[in-house]
Amino acid sequence: MVSDSSYKLTTSSRRKPVSRRQQVRPVKKSGQNQAQAIQKVQPGRTKVNPNGMTRVPVVRKRVVTSTAKSVTASNLKGTIPPFNPQTVKVKSVRVGKKPLSRRTIVARKTRLKPMARNILYALRLLIVGVGLGAIVGTALSVLDPTTRLNPVSTTNNPTTNSPQTQQAQSPGNAAGLVLSQEIPTLRTSIQSLAAASPNLTPGVFIADIDTGSYVDFNGGAMFSAASTIKIPIIVAFFQDVDAGKIRLDETMASTKTTIATGSGDIQYKPVGTSYSALEVATKMITISDNTATNMLIERLGGIEVLNQRFRSWGLNTTVIRNLLPDIEGTNTATPKELAHLIAVVTKGNLVSMQSRDRILDIMRRTVKDNLLPSGLSEGATIAHKTGEIGAILADVGLVDLPTGKRYIAAVMIQRPRNDASAEKLISSISRAAYQQFSQGGIIPGNIPNNPTPTNPTSNPVTTPSLTNPNTNLIPQTSYQSPIGNPIPNSFGNSIPPSNFYQSPVINPQYTYPYQR
């Protein structure tokens, strides 16, 4: 270009590039590892490359080439290698980091020892088992048929006798009689019959098993049980049959200790004669065999074992104190307890339904039929058991009427020695109850206004006044009791005093009849 100034014309051109020193890149020898080349330089020391050039020391740095080639002088500071896109490859430099201190990482699940693990599993199973047991127990208690069929709670006051509906206490807290209200017409009839026989002291308990209507005329008073004690014994026998402790076809033999006088025919057989268990139980009820009774008492564990079982049923005054024949009348019971026991058995409690049917069938075959059965009309059936010693006459049974009505009658009478008027009184009470439940009327009839004892020389038993229906009839005698105070009666509507129980009057000129 030319300028108009005085200056000299100069020619300008592009600046020539500065020639740079060509450096030869070292070629990696064949056979070298293709992995990344890592070189470490320690502080204070230098390292010389194979081409003789000095390398600047690097502290704790790791130089990594992607082509795994050796570091040459061209890599040094201050030199810029020529750009050749065909030969130059991208390099990456990684700076080594200081290793961190190790941290202890706690596992989420701690491994337990085998013994600890087994204990843990056992505790878990125990917790699950307790929970399942509680659930099953609750379900069973809700589904219990006894609870559903008998929701009325038992009364804790044995002396209550009100017309309001009440549940009478029953053996073993099982469903027994649910008493509703007393029958006034029947009570009046029984009271007039008892007043017509001032030399007799009756205890009567009669109840409709379906409706719960009842008559309690001194039913809680304690009497000598005589052979009516055999009723709870046969119930205990069939309880053990149900439990598999006794087989009906097992063999039982009489012994010298079990042979007893009085009623029955086993006493006339040689000692050691064998019978089946069912035959022994049948003889005890149907012909009131005393030896058979003693054989069953022995087979069931003895007197004390049976008494404990009676108490577990709720029978507080039904007690065995001596083997049979109990001529002195030390074995005791009350009409109300025996009636409730029959009601419980009839409703299928205490024993199975099959055993219940066997018990009632045996009791329907009782030979002696001049007491409660004599007051029934044709078509009625009764399953009962009698009891008789010199001072006591009793009969307890379940009556089935042709109409389907069922009621329980329990009558126990303390009398002068062998007084036959007691038999007539029981028959009359049975007739009055039968007419009440079958027709709804009371026709005592055929009862002498002033019966006289068959043995006029015997000492009569003083009878308290019957003007007050609620007055407890307690025999008053001058002899002393051979046993301790009676157990309180939880069934009765009255508790007899501690001096109530007295043994039969002993008169030297008379002898006891056999117990029946």
C-alpha positions in Angstrom: 0.0 0.0 0.0 1.2 3.6 -0.8 0.8 6.6 1.5 0.8 10.3 0.8 3.0 11.2 3.7 6.7 11.9 3.5 7.5 8.7 5.0 9.0 6.0 3.0 6.8 3.6 1.4 6.9 0.4 3.3 5.4 -2.9 2.4 3.4 -4.8 5.2 2.7 -8.5 5.3 1.4 -11.1 7.6 3.4 -12.0 10.6 5.2 -15.2 10.1 4.6 -17.8 12.7 7.3 -18.4 15.2 9.0 -21.6 14.5 8.6 -24.0 17.3 10.8 -26.8 18.2 9.5 -30.0 17.0 9.5 -32.7 19.6 9.3 -36.3 18.8 6.7 -38.1 20.9 8.1 -41.3 22.2 6.6 -44.4 20.7 5.4 -47.0 23.1 7.4 -50.2 22.7 5.6 -53.3 21.6 4.8 -55.7 24.3 4.0 -53.1 26.9 0.8 -53.4 28.9 -2.1 -51.6 27.4 -3.4 -50.6 30.9 -3.2 -47.1 32.2 0.3 -46.0 33.2 0.5 -44.7 36.7 3.6 -43.2 38.0 4.1 -41.9 41.5 6.6 -39.3 42.5 7.7 -39.1 46.0 8.3 -35.6 47.5 11.9 -34.4 47.3 12.9 -36.7 44.6 13.1 -36.3 40.8 12.6 -38.9 38.1 14.3 -39.0 34.7 12.5 -40.2 31.7 14.2 -42.6 29.3 14.9 -39.7 26.9 17.1 -38.0 29.5 14.8 -35.1 30.4 14.1 -34.1 33.9 10.6 -34.3 35.4 9.2 -31.9 37.9 8.3 -33.7 41.1 4.6 -34.0 41.9 3.4 -34.7 45.4 0.8 -37.5 45.7 -0.5 -37.2 42.2 -1.4 -39.9 39.8 -1.0 -39.2 36.1 -3.1 -41.4 34.0 -2.9 -41.5 30.2 -5.8 -42.9 28.3 -3.4 -44.4 25.8 -1.2 -46.0 28.5 2.0 -44.4 26.9 5.1 -43.2 28.8 5.4 -39.5 29.9 8.0 -37.7 27.8 9.5 -34.2 27.8 6.7 -32.9 25.8 4.5 -33.2 28.9 6.6 -30.9 30.9 5.6 -27.5 32.0 6.2 -24.7 29.4 6.0 -26.9 26.3 3.0 -27.0 24.0 2.9 -30.0 21.7 1.8 -29.4 18.2 -1.8 -30.1 17.5 -2.4 -33.1 15.5 -5.9 -34.5 15.6 -4.8 -37.7 14.1 -2.1 -38.5 16.6 -3.0 -36.7 19.8 -5.5 -38.2 22.1 -7.3 -36.8 25.0 -5.6 -37.3 28.3 -7.3 -37.3 31.7 -5.5 -36.5 34.9 -6.8 -37.7 38.1 -5.6 -36.4 41.4 -5.3 -38.9 44.1 -7.5 -38.3 47.1 -6.4 -38.8 50.6 -7.9 -42.0 51.9 -10.6 -41.5 54.4 -10.5 -43.1 57.8 -12.5 -46.3 58.0 -15.9 -46.1 59.6 -17.5 -49.0 61.3 -20.8 -49.7 59.7 -23.3 -51.4 62.1 -25.4 -53.9 60.4 -29.1 -53.4 60.7 -29.7 -57.0 61.8 -27.5 -58.2 64.6 -26.8 -61.9 64.3 -27.7 -63.7 67.5 -26.1 -66.7 68.9 -28.0 -70.0 68.3 -29.1 -70.3 71.9 -30.4 -66.8 72.1 -32.1 -67.3 68.8 -33.8 -70.4 70.1 -35.0 -68.6 73.2 -36.4 -65.8 71.1 -38.3 -68.3 69.0 -39.7 -70.0 72.1 -40.9 -66.7 73.5 -42.6 -65.9 70.3 -44.4 -69.2 70.2 -45.4 -68.8 73.9 -47.0 -65.4 73.1 -48.8 -66.8 70.1 -50.0 -69.8 72.2 -51.3 -67.6 75.0 -53.2 -65.4 72.5 -54.8 -68.4 70.8 -55.7 -69.9 74.1 -57.4 -66.7 75.2 -59.4 -66.5 71.9 -60.4 -70.2 72.1 -61.4 -69.9 75.8 -63.5 -66.9 75.1 -65.3 -68.6 72.2 -66.0 -71.7 74.3 -67.4 -69.7 77.1 -69.7 -67.8 74.7 -70.8 -71.0 73.1 -71.3 -73.0 76.4 -74.8 -74.5 76.1 -75.2 -74.5 79.9 -74.6 -70.8 80.1 -77.0 -70.1 77.3 -79.8 -72.3 78.6 -79.5 -71.1 82.2 -78.7 -67.4 82.2 -80.3 -66.9 85.7 -77.6 -66.6 88.4 -77.8 -68.6 91.6 -78.8 -67.0 94.8 -76.3 -66.7 97.6 -78.9 -66.4 100.4 -80.1 -69.8 101.4 -82.7 -68.4 103.7 -84.6 -66.5 101.1 -88.1 -67.8 100.5 -90.1 -65.2 98.5 -92.7 -65.7 95.8 -90.5 -63.9 93.4 -88.7 -65.9 90.7 -85.4 -67.3 91.9 -82.8 -69.8 91.0 -82.2 -72.3 93.7 -78.7 -73.4 94.2 -78.0 -76.8 92.7 -75.3 -79.4 92.9 -72.0 -78.5 91.4 -73.4 -75.2 90.0 -75.1 -77.3 87.3 -78.5 -76.4 86.0 -81.1 -77.7 88.5 -84.5 -76.4 89.5 -85.4 -72.9 88.6 -88.0 -72.0 91.2 -90.7 -69.6 90.3 -93.5 -69.3 93.0 -94.9 -71.5 95.7 -98.2 -73.3 95.2 -100.4 -72.0 98.0 -103.2 -74.6 97.6 -100.8 -77.6 97.7 -99.0 -76.1 100.7 -102.3 -75.6 102.6 -103.2 -79.2 101.9 -99.9 -80.6 103.1 -100.0 -78.4 106.2 -103.5 -79.7 107.1 -102.3 -83.3 106.5 -99.3 -82.8 108.8 -101.5 -81.1 111.5 -103.7 -84.2 111.5 -100.7 -86.3 112.5 -99.2 -84.4 115.4 -96.9 -87.3 116.3 -95.1 -87.1 113.0 -92.6 -84.5 111.8 -92.5 -84.3 108.0 -90.1 -82.5 105.6 -91.6 -82.0 102.2 -90.2 -80.5 99.0 -92.3 -80.8 95.7 -91.5 -78.9 92.5 -92.7 -78.8 88.9 -89.5 -79.5 86.9 -90.8 -77.5 83.9 -92.5 -74.4 85.4 -90.5 -74.2 88.7 -93.7 -73.9 90.9 -93.0 -75.6 94.2 -93.9 -76.3 97.8 -91.3 -76.2 100.5 -92.7 -77.4 103.8 -89.7 -77.8 106.1 -87.7 -79.1 103.1 -84.4 -77.7 104.4 -84.5 -79.6 107.7 -82.0 -82.4 108.1 -83.2 -86.0 108.6 -81.5 -89.3 108.9 -81.1 -90.4 105.3 -81.7 -94.2 105.7 -81.5 -95.8 102.3 -82.1 -92.5 100.4 -78.4 -92.0 100.8 -78.1 -94.5 98.0 -79.3 -91.9 95.4 -76.1 -89.8 95.4 -74.1 -93.0 95.6 -75.5 -94.3 92.3 -75.0 -90.9 90.7 -71.3 -91.0 91.7 -71.1 -94.6 90.3 -72.3 -93.6 86.9 -70.0 -90.5 86.9 -67.1 -92.8 87.2 -68.6 -95.0 84.4 -68.7 -91.9 82.2 -65.1 -91.1 83.1 -63.9 -94.6 82.2 -62.9 -95.4 85.8 -65.4 -98.2 86.1 -66.8 -100.6 83.5 -70.3 -101.8 83.8 -69.2 -105.4 83.1 -66.3 -105.4 85.5 -66.3 -108.0 88.3 -66.9 -107.0 91.9 -66.8 -109.5 94.7 -68.2 -109.3 98.3 -65.8 -109.3 101.2 -66.1 -109.8 104.9 -66.0 -106.0 105.5 -68.8 -105.3 103.0 -71.3 -108.0 104.1 -74.2 -106.2 105.8 -77.4 -107.3 107.4 -80.8 -105.8 106.6 -82.3 -105.7 103.1 -80.8 -107.4 100.1 -79.8 -110.9 99.2 -76.0 -110.7 98.6 -75.5 -111.2 102.3 -76.8 -114.8 102.0 -74.2 -115.7 99.3 -70.7 -117.0 100.1 -68.1 -114.3 100.7 -66.2 -113.7 97.5 -69.2 -114.2 95.2 -68.7 -112.1 92.1 -71.2 -109.8 90.4 -70.9 -107.3 87.6 -70.7 -103.7 88.5 -74.1 -102.9 86.9 -75.7 -105.8 88.8 -74.4 -104.5 92.1 -75.7 -101.0 91.4 -79.1 -102.3 90.3 -79.4 -104.4 93.5 -78.5 -101.4 95.6 -81.6 -99.5 94.3 -84.2 -102.0 93.4 -84.1 -104.2 96.5 -82.1 -101.7 98.6 -79.2 -104.2 99.1 -77.0 -102.9 101.9 -74.1 -105.2 101.0 -74.2 -104.0 97.4 -74.1 -100.4 98.8 -71.0 -101.1 100.8 -69.3 -102.7 97.8 -69.9 -99.6 95.8 -68.7 -97.3 98.6 -65.5 -99.3 98.7 -65.1 -99.3 94.9 -65.6 -95.6 94.6 -62.8 -94.8 97.1 -64.4 -94.9 100.5 -66.7 -92.7 102.7 -64.6 -89.6 102.8 -64.0 -89.5 99.0 -67.7 -89.7 98.4 -68.4 -87.0 100.9 -66.0 -84.7 99.2 -67.7 -85.4 95.9 -71.1 -84.7 97.4 -69.8 -81.3 98.7 -68.4 -80.5 95.2 -72.0 -81.0 93.9 -73.3 -78.5 96.6 -74.8 -81.2 98.9 -73.8 -79.8 102.3 -76.0 -81.9 104.5 -76.0 -85.2 102.5 -73.2 -87.0 104.4 -72.2 -90.6 104.8 -70.8 -91.3 108.3 -71.1 -95.1 108.6 -71.5 -98.1 106.3 -74.9 -99.7 106.0 -77.0 -100.7 107.7 -77.0 -97.3 109.4 -79.3 -98.4 112.2 -78.5 -95.4 114.4 -79.4 -93.0 111.5 -76.0 -91.1 111.4 -76.1 -90.7 107.6 -78.0 -87.5 106.8 -79.8 -85.6 104.0 -82.5 -83.1 103.4 -85.6 -83.4 101.2 -84.6 -80.3 99.2 -81.1 -81.5 98.5 -82.2 -84.9 97.3 -84.9 -83.3 95.1 -82.4 -80.9 93.5 -80.0 -83.8 92.9 -82.7 -85.7 91.0 -83.5 -82.5 89.0 -79.9 -82.0 88.0 -79.6 -85.6 86.9 -82.9 -85.5 85.0 -81.7 -82.4 83.0 -78.6 -84.3 81.9 -76.0 -82.7 84.2 -73.4 -84.5 86.4 -73.8 -87.6 84.2 -74.2 -88.3 80.5 -77.6 -88.7 79.0 -77.0 -92.4 78.6 -76.1 -92.8 82.3 -79.1 -90.6 83.2 -81.4 -93.0 81.4 -79.9 -96.0 83.1 -80.3 -94.3 86.6 -83.9 -93.5 86.0 -84.6 -96.9 84.6 -83.1 -98.6 87.6 -85.1 -96.4 90.0 -88.3 -97.2 88.2 -87.8 -100.8 89.1 -87.7 -100.2 92.9 -89.6 -103.0 94.5 -91.1 -101.1 97.5 -94.1 -99.2 96.1 -96.3 -98.4 99.1 -95.2 -94.8 99.7 -95.1 -92.3 96.8 -96.4 -94.7 94.1 -99.5 -95.5 96.2 -100.7 -91.9 95.8 -100.5 -92.0 91.9 -103.3 -93.0 89.5 -103.0 -95.4 86.6 -100.8 -94.2 83.8 -98.3 -92.3 86.0 -94.8 -93.7 86.4 -92.2 -92.9 89.1 -88.5 -93.4 89.4 -87.8 -93.3 93.2 -85.9 -94.6 96.1 -87.2 -95.3 99.6 -85.5 -95.2 102.9 -86.7 -96.7 106.2 -85.3 -97.3 109.7 -87.2 -97.3 113.0 -87.4 -93.5 113.4 -87.4 -92.4 109.7 -89.5 -93.1 106.7 -88.7 -91.5 103.4 -89.3 -91.6 99.6 -87.8 -89.4 96.9 -88.7 -89.7 93.2 -89.4 -88.2 89.8 -93.1 -88.6 88.7 -94.2 -88.6 85.0 -97.9 -88.0 84.4 -99.8 -89.2 81.4 -100.3 -85.6 80.4 -96.5 -85.1 80.0 -96.2 -83.2 83.3 -93.1 -84.0 85.4 -92.6 -83.1 89.0 -90.2 -84.2 91.8 -91.5 -85.2 95.3 -89.2 -85.7 98.3 -90.9 -86.6 101.6 -89.0 -87.5 104.8 -90.8 -88.1 108.1 -89.4 -88.5 111.5 -91.8 -90.8 113.5 -92.1 -92.8 116.6 -90.6 -96.2 116.4 -92.1 -98.1 113.4 -95.2 -95.9 113.3 -97.3 -97.0 110.3 -99.1 -93.6 110.2 -95.9 -92.2 108.5 -96.6 -94.5 105.5 -100.1 -93.2 105.2 -99.0 -89.6 105.4 -96.5 -90.0 102.6 -99.2 -91.7 100.5 -101.6 -88.9 101.2 -99.1 -86.2 100.3 -98.3 -88.0 97.1 -102.0 -88.1 96.2 -102.4 -84.4 96.9 -99.5 -83.5 94.7 -100.7 -85.8 91.9 -104.1 -84.2 91.9 -102.6 -80.7 92.0 -100.4 -81.3 88.9 -102.9 -83.4 86.9 -106.2 -81.7 87.7 -105.3 -78.5 89.5 -107.4 -79.5 92.6 -106.6 -80.8 96.0 -108.6 -83.7 97.4 -106.8 -85.2 100.4 -109.3 -87.9 101.2 -108.9 -91.2 103.0 -106.9 -89.7 105.8 -108.0 -90.4 109.3 -108.6 -87.2 111.3 -106.7 -88.5 114.3 -104.4 -91.4 113.4 -103.0 -93.4 116.3 -99.7 -95.1 116.3 -99.7 -98.8 116.0 -97.5 -99.0 119.1 -99.2 -96.8 121.7 -96.5 -97.4 124.3 -93.8 -95.7 122.2 -92.7 -92.2 123.0 -94.1 -89.8 120.4 -92.0 -87.0 119.0 -93.1 -83.5 120.0 -94.2 -81.5 117.0 -94.3 -77.7 117.0 -97.4 -75.7 116.0 -98.2 -75.5 112.3 -100.3 -72.3 112.5 -97.5 -70.3 110.9 -96.6 -71.8 107.5 -93.1 -70.3 107.7 -92.4 -71.9 111.1 -89.5 -74.3 110.9 -90.5 -77.8 112.0 -87.7 -78.9 114.2 -88.0 -82.2 116.1 -87.6 -81.7 119.8 -86.3 -84.7 121.7 -84.6 -85.3 125.0 -81.8 -87.5 123.8 -78.3 -86.4 122.9 -76.8 -86.2 119.4 -74.3 -88.9 118.6 -72.6 -86.7 116.0 -71.3 -83.2 115.6 -73.3 -80.2 114.5 -74.7 -80.6 111.0 -73.2 -78.8 108.0 -75.1 -75.6 107.2 -77.8 -76.3 104.6 -77.3 -74.0 101.6 -80.4 -75.4 99.8 -83.0 -74.9 102.4 -85.1 -71.8 103.0 -84.2 -72.2 106.7 -81.1 -73.3 108.5 -81.7 -75.9 111.2 -80.1 -75.0 114.5 -76.9 -76.8 115.7 -78.9 -79.1 118.1 -81.4 -80.2 115.4 -80.0 -83.5 114.4 -80.8 -86.2 117.0 -80.4 -89.9 116.7 -83.6 -92.0 116.7 -85.2 -92.5 120.1 -83.8 -95.6 121.8 -86.3 -97.5 123.7 -85.0 -100.7 125.3 -88.2 -102.7 124.7 -88.0 -102.3 120.9 -85.4 -103.4 118.3 -84.6 -101.7 115.0 -86.0 -103.1 111.9 -83.7 -103.8 109.0 -82.9 -100.7 106.9 -84.8 -100.6 103.6 
